[in-house]
Amino acid sequence: MTTPTIELKPSAHPLSDAERRTILADPGFGRHFTDHMVTVKWTEGRGWHDGQLVPYAPLALDPATMVLHYAQEIFEGLKAYRQPDGSVATFRPEKNALRFQASARRLGMPELPVETFTEACDALVRQDREWVPGHGGEESLYLRPFMIATEVGLGVRPANEYLFLVIASPAGAYFSGGLKPVSIWISEDRVRAVPGGMGDAKTGGNYAASLLAQAEAATKGCDQVCYLDAVEHRWVEELGGMNLYFVYGDRIVTPSLTGSILEGVTRDSLLTVARDLGYRAEEGRVSVDQWQRDSENGTLTEVFACGTAAVITPVGTVKRAGAEWRQSGGETGAVTQRLRDALLDIQRGTAPDPHGWMHRLA
């Protein structure tokens, strides 16, 4: 399989330095996009071809484009961070590339080579490096690689044409209120995914399925929704867009991957970071009743959510039908803060990177 080279066709009219600085002063999350994007095509019989970096622009799709009817779509999310010396590095892009391949297999899509995924991200960050916020704060450049079926026609089968793209957006704090505990509504009647389904694939359909439950959580006064397993409606799985961790003193537990939980890159990284810091970090099962009981008796000392966009976010209030309780007195716990600081220090280049996670760009 040949790996296409990304041909550079930069914009003749990028945003001015002044316009870019205004955006970077308050980027928000997912509101603004850089000057360029990368595209790579795949067609049956030819494979991957025509890799290009081009000006950011709308896509033109025929109304019968297959992604619009059969939802063959996958995506990833990773970040580029400004380092102390002014250089830029992305965090574990090869891990995202491998998960992208796994998602593609699950949806009957072609697997993009890891080298092509990384090259595409690198090309976009290099071209738009001035969009990477300065070193030292919470800000980063969020990268969104994704792939859609572009064959035109109706028929329930895998498409024979696809388009891979990477776009980028400067990102501030994921939650507008900054680092403060979020509230969780436990959905005991709706499920996110089932074993054997697509729960472990990063596809838009999983997020679409979470929107109604998320809206219901909002009516309960909660920021996020938590899902239980689809079989017993008992075991905690994950939030609509983040994994969960439970802190029992120096023991830290995250729900085991069961085929219906997304294998988060941040989740995986924190298992390692926690062990490096001397905690007993493990995968296991936590029931919703255990969550409530152990929070009330004090043995469960902290709970936090994690993901690329939010990094680590403490859980402060938990609600379920007929019950409500608080974690860590509604404050950010010491373990949560320590893990968050340790991971961010690696990403921002202010701490050693013993596992070689940071991918530095020349």
C-alpha positions as CSV (number, residue, x, y, z in Angstrom):
1,M,0.0,0.0,0.0
2,T,1.5,3.3,-1.1
3,T,1.3,6.3,1.2
4,P,0.4,9.5,-0.6
5,T,2.5,12.6,-0.1
6,I,0.6,15.7,1.0
7,E,0.8,18.3,-1.8
8,L,0.9,21.8,-0.3
9,K,-1.5,24.3,-1.9
10,P,-1.7,27.0,0.7
11,S,-4.2,29.9,0.7
12,A,-3.3,33.1,-0.9
13,H,-5.5,35.0,1.5
14,P,-5.1,33.7,5.1
15,L,-6.5,35.7,8.0
16,S,-4.3,38.6,9.0
17,D,-2.2,38.5,12.1
18,A,-4.5,40.9,13.8
19,E,-7.6,38.8,13.1
20,R,-5.9,35.6,14.3
21,R,-4.7,37.3,17.5
22,T,-8.3,38.4,18.2
23,I,-9.6,34.9,17.8
24,L,-6.8,33.4,20.0
25,A,-7.5,35.8,22.8
26,D,-10.8,34.0,23.4
27,P,-11.0,30.9,21.1
28,G,-13.7,28.9,23.0
29,F,-14.1,25.4,21.7
30,G,-14.9,24.4,18.1
31,R,-16.0,28.0,17.1
32,H,-13.1,29.0,14.9
33,F,-11.1,27.2,12.3
34,T,-7.6,27.7,10.9
35,D,-6.8,28.7,7.3
36,H,-6.3,25.3,5.9
37,M,-7.4,21.7,5.8
38,V,-6.0,18.4,4.5
39,T,-7.8,16.0,2.2
40,V,-7.0,12.5,0.9
41,K,-9.2,10.5,-1.4
42,W,-9.8,6.7,-1.5
43,T,-11.4,4.9,-4.4
44,E,-11.9,1.2,-5.0
45,G,-9.1,-0.3,-7.1
46,R,-6.8,2.7,-6.6
47,G,-6.6,3.1,-2.9
48,W,-5.4,6.3,-1.2
49,H,-4.4,9.1,-3.5
50,D,-4.4,12.9,-4.1
51,G,-3.3,14.0,-0.6
52,Q,-3.5,17.8,-0.5
53,L,-3.3,20.7,1.9
54,V,-5.7,23.3,0.7
55,P,-7.6,26.4,2.0
56,Y,-10.3,25.7,4.5
57,A,-13.6,25.7,2.5
58,P,-17.1,24.1,2.4
59,L,-17.6,20.7,0.9
60,A,-19.8,20.2,-2.1
61,L,-21.9,17.0,-1.8
62,D,-24.4,15.4,-4.1
63,P,-27.8,14.9,-2.3
64,A,-27.3,11.1,-2.9
65,T,-23.8,11.0,-1.3
66,M,-23.9,7.8,0.7
67,V,-22.7,9.3,4.1
68,L,-25.9,11.3,4.2
69,H,-28.0,8.1,4.0
70,Y,-26.0,5.3,5.6
71,A,-23.8,7.3,8.1
72,Q,-20.4,5.8,7.1
73,E,-18.5,8.4,9.1
74,I,-15.7,8.2,11.7
75,F,-13.5,10.9,13.4
76,E,-10.8,11.5,15.9
77,G,-9.7,14.3,18.2
78,L,-6.2,15.2,19.3
79,K,-4.3,18.3,20.3
80,A,-1.1,20.2,19.4
81,Y,0.6,22.1,22.2
82,R,3.1,25.0,22.2
83,Q,6.3,23.9,24.0
84,P,8.5,26.1,26.2
85,D,11.0,26.7,23.4
86,G,8.2,27.8,21.0
87,S,8.1,24.6,19.0
88,V,4.9,22.5,18.6
89,A,4.1,18.9,19.5
90,T,1.1,16.7,19.2
91,F,0.0,14.2,21.8
92,R,0.1,10.5,20.9
93,P,-1.0,10.9,17.2
94,E,-0.2,7.3,16.5
95,K,-2.6,6.1,19.1
96,N,-5.4,8.1,17.5
97,A,-4.3,6.7,14.1
98,L,-4.7,3.1,15.3
99,R,-8.1,3.8,16.8
100,F,-9.1,5.5,13.5
101,Q,-8.2,2.2,11.8
102,A,-10.3,0.2,14.3
103,S,-13.3,2.5,13.7
104,A,-12.9,2.1,10.0
105,R,-12.9,-1.7,10.2
106,R,-16.1,-1.6,12.3
107,L,-17.9,0.6,9.8
108,G,-16.6,-1.3,6.7
109,M,-14.4,1.6,5.6
110,P,-10.8,1.5,4.2
111,E,-8.1,1.7,6.8
112,L,-5.9,4.8,6.5
113,P,-2.2,4.0,7.0
114,V,-0.8,5.3,10.3
115,E,1.9,7.2,8.4
116,T,-0.7,9.0,6.3
117,F,-2.7,10.0,9.3
118,T,0.3,11.4,11.0
119,E,1.6,13.1,7.9
120,A,-1.7,14.8,7.3
121,C,-1.9,16.1,10.9
122,D,1.8,17.3,10.7
123,A,1.2,19.1,7.4
124,L,-1.7,21.0,8.8
125,V,0.0,22.0,12.0
126,R,3.1,23.1,10.3
127,Q,1.2,25.2,7.8
128,D,-1.0,26.8,10.5
129,R,1.5,26.8,13.4
130,E,0.7,30.4,14.1
131,W,-2.7,29.2,15.2
132,V,-1.3,27.2,18.0
133,P,-1.8,29.2,21.2
134,G,1.1,30.3,23.3
135,H,2.8,28.1,25.9
136,G,1.7,28.0,29.5
137,G,-2.1,28.1,29.6
138,E,-5.0,25.8,29.0
139,E,-5.2,26.6,25.3
140,S,-4.2,24.2,22.4
141,L,-4.9,23.6,18.8
142,Y,-7.5,20.9,18.5
143,L,-7.2,18.6,15.4
144,R,-10.2,16.8,14.0
145,P,-9.3,14.1,11.5
146,F,-12.4,12.5,9.9
147,M,-13.6,10.3,7.0
148,I,-16.8,10.1,5.1
149,A,-18.3,7.9,2.4
150,T,-18.5,10.0,-0.8
151,E,-19.9,7.6,-3.4
152,V,-23.1,8.9,-5.0
153,G,-26.0,6.5,-5.0
154,L,-28.4,4.6,-2.9
155,G,-27.9,1.1,-1.7
156,V,-27.2,-0.4,1.7
157,R,-23.5,-1.5,1.4
158,P,-20.1,-0.1,2.0
159,A,-19.3,2.7,-0.3
160,N,-16.5,2.5,-2.9
161,E,-15.3,6.1,-2.5
162,Y,-14.2,8.0,0.7
163,L,-12.7,11.3,1.7
164,F,-10.4,11.7,4.6
165,L,-9.9,15.2,6.0
166,V,-8.2,17.1,8.8
167,I,-9.4,20.4,10.1
168,A,-8.1,22.4,13.1
169,S,-9.6,24.7,15.7
170,P,-7.8,26.7,18.4
171,A,-9.3,25.6,21.7
172,G,-9.6,27.1,25.1
173,A,-11.2,25.4,28.1
174,Y,-13.8,22.8,27.1
175,F,-16.2,23.9,29.8
176,S,-16.9,27.6,29.7
177,G,-16.6,27.8,33.5
178,G,-13.1,26.5,33.5
179,L,-11.9,23.7,35.9
180,K,-14.8,23.2,38.2
181,P,-16.8,20.1,39.1
182,V,-19.6,19.1,36.7
183,S,-22.9,17.6,37.5
184,I,-23.9,14.1,36.2
185,W,-27.3,12.6,35.5
186,I,-27.3,8.8,35.5
187,S,-29.5,7.6,32.7
188,E,-31.0,4.2,33.8
189,D,-33.4,3.7,30.9
190,R,-31.4,4.8,27.8
191,V,-28.2,3.2,26.7
192,R,-25.3,4.5,24.6
193,A,-24.2,1.2,23.0
194,V,-24.4,-2.5,23.3
195,P,-21.8,-5.3,23.2
196,G,-21.2,-6.2,19.6
197,G,-22.4,-2.8,18.4
198,M,-20.4,0.3,17.6
199,G,-19.7,1.6,21.1
200,D,-16.0,1.1,20.7
201,A,-15.9,3.0,17.4
202,K,-15.6,6.7,17.2
203,T,-18.4,7.4,14.9
204,G,-20.9,10.3,14.8
205,G,-23.9,7.9,15.2
206,N,-22.8,7.1,18.8
207,Y,-22.9,10.8,19.6
208,A,-26.2,11.4,17.8
209,A,-27.6,8.6,20.0
210,S,-26.5,10.5,23.1
211,L,-28.1,13.8,22.3
212,L,-31.6,13.0,23.6
213,A,-30.2,11.7,26.9
214,Q,-27.9,14.7,27.2
215,A,-31.0,17.0,26.7
216,E,-32.8,15.1,29.4
217,A,-29.8,15.6,31.7
218,A,-30.0,19.3,31.1
219,T,-33.7,19.3,32.2
220,K,-32.4,17.7,35.5
221,G,-30.0,20.6,35.9
222,C,-26.9,18.5,35.0
223,D,-24.0,19.1,32.7
224,Q,-23.4,15.6,31.5
225,V,-25.2,12.2,31.2
226,C,-23.7,8.9,32.4
227,Y,-24.7,5.6,30.7
228,L,-25.0,2.1,32.2
229,D,-24.5,-1.2,30.5
230,A,-27.3,-2.3,28.1
231,V,-27.8,-5.8,29.5
232,E,-28.3,-5.3,33.3
233,H,-28.6,-1.5,33.4
234,R,-26.4,-1.7,36.4
235,W,-22.7,-1.2,35.5
236,V,-21.3,2.2,34.9
237,E,-19.8,2.7,31.4
238,E,-19.0,6.2,30.3
239,L,-20.4,9.7,29.7
240,G,-21.7,10.9,26.3
241,G,-18.3,12.0,25.3
242,M,-15.8,11.1,28.1
243,N,-14.6,8.2,30.1
244,L,-14.9,8.0,33.9
245,Y,-12.5,7.3,36.8
246,F,-13.3,6.4,40.4
247,V,-10.8,7.2,43.2
248,Y,-10.6,5.1,46.3
249,G,-7.8,6.7,48.2
250,D,-4.7,5.5,46.4
251,R,-6.6,3.1,44.2
252,I,-8.0,4.4,40.9
253,V,-10.5,2.4,38.8
254,T,-11.9,3.0,35.3
255,P,-14.6,0.8,33.8
256,S,-13.2,-2.1,31.8
257,L,-13.5,-2.0,28.1
258,T,-16.4,-4.3,27.2
259,G,-16.8,-3.7,23.5
260,S,-19.4,-0.9,24.2
261,I,-17.0,1.6,25.7
262,L,-14.7,3.9,23.6
263,E,-11.0,3.3,24.3
264,G,-10.1,6.8,25.1
265,V,-6.6,8.0,24.5
266,T,-6.7,10.2,27.7
267,R,-8.2,7.2,29.6
268,D,-5.3,5.0,28.5
269,S,-2.7,7.7,29.2
270,L,-4.0,8.2,32.8
271,L,-3.7,4.6,33.7
272,T,0.0,5.0,33.0
273,V,0.4,8.4,34.6
274,A,-1.4,7.3,37.7
275,R,0.9,4.2,38.1
276,D,4.0,6.5,37.5
277,L,2.8,8.6,40.4
278,G,2.5,5.6,42.7
279,Y,-1.3,4.9,42.5
280,R,-2.9,1.5,42.0
281,A,-4.6,2.2,38.7
282,E,-6.7,-0.6,37.2
283,E,-9.7,-1.4,35.1
284,G,-12.7,-2.9,36.8
285,R,-16.5,-2.8,37.2
286,V,-18.4,-0.2,39.3
287,S,-22.1,-0.5,39.7
288,V,-24.4,2.5,40.0
289,D,-25.5,1.3,43.4
290,Q,-21.9,1.0,44.5
291,W,-21.1,4.5,43.2
292,Q,-23.9,5.9,45.4
293,R,-23.2,3.8,48.4
294,D,-19.4,4.4,48.4
295,S,-19.8,8.1,47.9
296,E,-22.2,8.3,50.8
297,N,-20.0,6.2,53.1
298,G,-16.8,8.1,52.1
299,T,-14.8,5.2,50.7
300,L,-15.1,6.6,47.1
301,T,-13.2,9.8,47.6
302,E,-13.3,11.3,44.1
303,V,-14.7,10.8,40.6
304,F,-13.5,12.5,37.4
305,A,-14.2,12.4,33.7
306,C,-11.5,12.5,31.0
307,G,-11.2,13.0,27.3
308,T,-9.1,14.8,24.7
309,A,-11.3,17.9,24.6
310,A,-11.8,18.3,28.4
311,V,-8.6,16.6,29.5
312,I,-9.7,15.9,33.1
313,T,-12.9,17.3,34.7
314,P,-13.9,16.6,38.3
315,V,-17.4,15.3,39.0
316,G,-19.1,17.3,41.8
317,T,-22.8,16.3,41.9
318,V,-24.5,13.1,40.8
319,K,-28.2,12.6,40.3
320,R,-30.3,9.6,39.5
321,A,-34.0,8.9,39.8
322,G,-34.9,9.5,43.4
323,A,-31.4,10.3,44.7
324,E,-28.6,12.9,44.6
325,W,-25.2,13.1,46.2
326,R,-21.9,15.0,46.1
327,Q,-18.3,14.0,45.4
328,S,-15.4,15.6,47.3
329,G,-17.8,18.1,48.8
330,G,-18.5,19.4,45.4
331,E,-14.8,20.5,44.9
332,T,-11.9,19.3,42.8
333,G,-10.2,16.5,44.6
334,A,-6.5,16.3,45.3
335,V,-5.9,13.2,43.2
336,T,-7.9,14.6,40.3
337,Q,-5.9,17.8,40.4
338,R,-2.6,16.0,40.7
339,L,-3.3,13.7,37.7
340,R,-4.5,16.6,35.6
341,D,-1.4,18.6,36.3
342,A,0.9,15.7,35.6
343,L,-0.7,15.0,32.2
344,L,-0.8,18.6,31.2
345,D,2.8,19.1,32.2
346,I,3.8,16.3,29.8
347,Q,1.7,17.8,27.0
348,R,3.0,21.3,27.5
349,G,6.6,20.1,27.7
350,T,7.2,21.2,31.3
351,A,7.8,17.7,32.6
352,P,9.8,14.7,31.3
353,D,8.1,12.6,28.7
354,P,9.3,9.1,29.7
355,H,6.9,7.2,27.4
356,G,7.6,9.2,24.2
357,W,4.1,10.5,23.9
358,M,4.9,13.9,22.4
359,H,5.3,14.0,18.7
360,R,7.5,17.0,18.0
361,L,7.2,18.9,14.7
362,A,10.3,20.4,13.2
